[in-house]
Amino acid sequence: MTSASQAALILGGSGRTGSLVARHLAGRGIPVRTASRRGSDVFFDWDDPATYPGALTGTDRVYLVTPVLRVRYASQVAAFLDQAEAARVRHVTFLSTYNGDRAPHEIDIAAVEADLASRGTFTQSILRPAWVMQNFTDDHLPVINGTITVPSGGGSEAFVDAADIAAVAAKTLLNPDSHAGARYALTGPQAITFQDVATTIAAVSGQPVVYKDIDQEAWINGAIAAGVPAGYAVMLRWLTGAIITGDGSQPTGDIETVAGWPATSFEAFARRNAAAWTAPEDK
Ligand SMILES: NC(=O)c1ccc[n+]([C@@H]2O[C@H](COP(=O)([O-])OP(=O)(O)OC[C@H]3O[C@@H](n4cnc5c(N)ncnc54)[C@H](OP(=O)(O)O)[C@@H]3O)[C@@H](O)[C@H]2O)c1
């Protein structure tokens, strides 16, 4: 069973949510071990199974972030979970995606969710976040020359703050028994359009920002031309298709229920991050 000295293993430990999960857990009585290829406590590479045991040794709970920018990883995750069972991990919190259980079968999100649910030796919590607000402050959905270009057809999305995702993840890792079997759809407090996003960024940054809709396939081709792996197109098509067809995420109360405070609004996020859109080298 659990010993006080066993650590929480945070995969994607240098990433947007993993780094914040680690911060939330610090000083809460559980040692924290971040893991990734660069900038974490331990070296962990999904493509090198020899790195799995070292990361898992002495841990009893895991924040699971699967390989990014690819869609086939279920067998790697299964191999990792086999080792997690052998290491007597007792809880896994998985960072999935909104409607992850309904992802196209070419994407391994639902397969990983099903794998987790089928394991009997540890409990699991599944987090299904909407599009993350930080997409607008990093290189995912940047403002370029005063323009945000994404295919949306005017549809909306309940964008969520990565900090809120991390807070919920930390709660599940601190009290696994209270969140065993939970599926949390993590969203912001409002479904807003990309036009709303542009208007808000313009207001907080004091710079003109407009939204431009674009043909979905043209946008995906542009992403691939810019370096996104071609195999990831199915994911981009699914994510943007949901918004275009009016099936974007809708606000839930799951963040408030678990974290204990209301989900961050896009406006509050934008005010907090206004500098991201006003740096001289930016746009
Ligand atoms: N962006 C969104 O709007 C959104 C919405 C819902 C769900 N999600 C999901 O969120 C997940 C990403 O989480 P995040 O945003 O917290 O992380 P992130 O900021 O995208 O960073 C990815 C993390 O994974 C690590 N990583 C990448 N490739 C790896 C590999 N081969 N082996 C080991 N570690 C690797 C990275 O570190 P190194 O590169 O140094 O290894 C980094 O720590 C994805 O599964 C995505 O589908 C994203």
The ligand as an SDF file (V2000), in Angstrom:
LIG
                    3D

 48 52  0  0  0  0  0  0  0  0999 V2000
   -3.7820   22.2130  -26.3300 N   0  0  0  0  0  0  0  0  0  0  0  0
   -5.0550   21.9660  -26.0310 C   0  0  0  0  0  0  0  0  0  0  0  0
   -5.9330   22.8030  -26.2830 O   0  0  0  0  0  0  0  0  0  0  0  0
   -5.4320   20.6670  -25.3740 C   0  0  0  0  0  0  0  0  0  0  0  0
   -6.7600   20.4690  -24.9840 C   0  0  0  0  0  0  0  0  0  0  0  0
   -7.1110   19.2600  -24.3820 C   0  0  0  0  0  0  0  0  0  0  0  0
   -6.1480   18.2890  -24.1800 C   0  0  0  0  0  0  0  0  0  0  0  0
   -4.8630   18.5100  -24.5700 N   0  0  0  0  0  0  0  0  0  0  0  0
   -3.8800   17.4470  -24.3610 C   0  0  0  0  0  0  0  0  0  0  0  0
   -2.8790   17.8980  -23.4830 O   0  0  0  0  0  0  0  0  0  0  0  0
   -1.7430   17.0790  -23.6720 C   0  0  0  0  0  0  0  0  0  0  0  0
   -0.5000   17.9350  -23.5640 C   0  0  0  0  0  0  0  0  0  0  0  0
   -0.4100   18.3730  -22.2180 O   0  0  0  0  0  0  0  0  0  0  0  0
    0.2610   19.7340  -21.7920 P   0  0  0  0  0  0  0  0  0  0  0  0
   -0.3930   20.8420  -22.5840 O   0  0  0  0  0  0  0  0  0  0  0  0
    0.2730   19.8160  -20.3350 O   0  0  0  0  0  0  0  0  0  0  0  0
    1.7510   19.5460  -22.2940 O   0  0  0  0  0  0  0  0  0  0  0  0
    2.5940   20.4000  -23.3320 P   0  0  0  0  0  0  0  0  0  0  0  0
    2.7690   21.7780  -22.8350 O   0  0  0  0  0  0  0  0  0  0  0  0
    2.0340   20.1470  -24.6940 O   0  0  0  0  0  0  0  0  0  0  0  0
    3.9970   19.6810  -23.2100 O   0  0  0  0  0  0  0  0  0  0  0  0
    4.1880   18.3210  -23.5510 C   0  0  0  0  0  0  0  0  0  0  0  0
    4.9490   17.6430  -22.4370 C   0  0  0  0  0  0  0  0  0  0  0  0
    5.1730   16.2760  -22.8250 O   0  0  0  0  0  0  0  0  0  0  0  0
    6.5800   16.0440  -22.8970 C   0  0  0  0  0  0  0  0  0  0  0  0
    6.8290   15.1410  -24.0190 N   0  0  0  0  0  0  0  0  0  0  0  0
    6.5860   15.3790  -25.3270 C   0  0  0  0  0  0  0  0  0  0  0  0
    6.9940   14.3300  -26.0510 N   0  0  0  0  0  0  0  0  0  0  0  0
    7.4890   13.4150  -25.1790 C   0  0  0  0  0  0  0  0  0  0  0  0
    8.0860   12.1410  -25.3340 C   0  0  0  0  0  0  0  0  0  0  0  0
    8.2590   11.5700  -26.5310 N   0  0  0  0  0  0  0  0  0  0  0  0
    8.4790   11.4770  -24.2260 N   0  0  0  0  0  0  0  0  0  0  0  0
    8.3390   12.0340  -23.0090 C   0  0  0  0  0  0  0  0  0  0  0  0
    7.7830   13.2360  -22.8010 N   0  0  0  0  0  0  0  0  0  0  0  0
    7.3730   13.9270  -23.8760 C   0  0  0  0  0  0  0  0  0  0  0  0
    7.1960   17.4100  -23.1030 C   0  0  0  0  0  0  0  0  0  0  0  0
    8.5370   17.4800  -22.6570 O   0  0  0  0  0  0  0  0  0  0  0  0
    9.7750   17.1040  -23.6060 P   0  0  0  0  0  0  0  0  0  0  0  0
    9.4370   17.5990  -24.9910 O   0  0  0  0  0  0  0  0  0  0  0  0
   10.9460   17.7900  -22.9730 O   0  0  0  0  0  0  0  0  0  0  0  0
    9.8970   15.6220  -23.5410 O   0  0  0  0  0  0  0  0  0  0  0  0
    6.3090   18.2550  -22.2080 C   0  0  0  0  0  0  0  0  0  0  0  0
    6.6810   18.1330  -20.8660 O   0  0  0  0  0  0  0  0  0  0  0  0
   -1.9130   16.3870  -25.0330 C   0  0  0  0  0  0  0  0  0  0  0  0
   -2.2150   15.0250  -24.8230 O   0  0  0  0  0  0  0  0  0  0  0  0
   -3.1210   17.1010  -25.6250 C   0  0  0  0  0  0  0  0  0  0  0  0
   -3.8720   16.2510  -26.4600 O   0  0  0  0  0  0  0  0  0  0  0  0
   -4.4800   19.6810  -25.1420 C   0  0  0  0  0  0  0  0  0  0  0  0
  1  2  1  0
  2  3  2  0
  2  4  1  0
  4  5  1  0
  4 48  2  0
  5  6  2  0
  6  7  1  0
  7  8  2  0
  8  9  1  0
  8 48  1  0
  9 10  1  0
  9 46  1  0
 10 11  1  0
 11 12  1  0
 11 44  1  0
 12 13  1  0
 13 14  1  0
 14 15  2  0
 14 16  1  0
 14 17  1  0
 17 18  1  0
 18 19  2  0
 18 20  1  0
 18 21  1  0
 21 22  1  0
 22 23  1  0
 23 24  1  0
 23 42  1  0
 24 25  1  0
 25 26  1  0
 25 36  1  0
 26 27  1  0
 26 35  1  0
 27 28  2  0
 28 29  1  0
 29 30  1  0
 29 35  2  0
 30 31  1  0
 30 32  2  0
 32 33  1  0
 33 34  2  0
 34 35  1  0
 36 37  1  0
 36 42  1  0
 37 38  1  0
 38 39  2  0
 38 40  1  0
 38 41  1  0
 42 43  1  0
 44 45  1  0
 44 46  1  0
 46 47  1  0
M  CHG  2   8   1  16  -1
M  END
$$$$
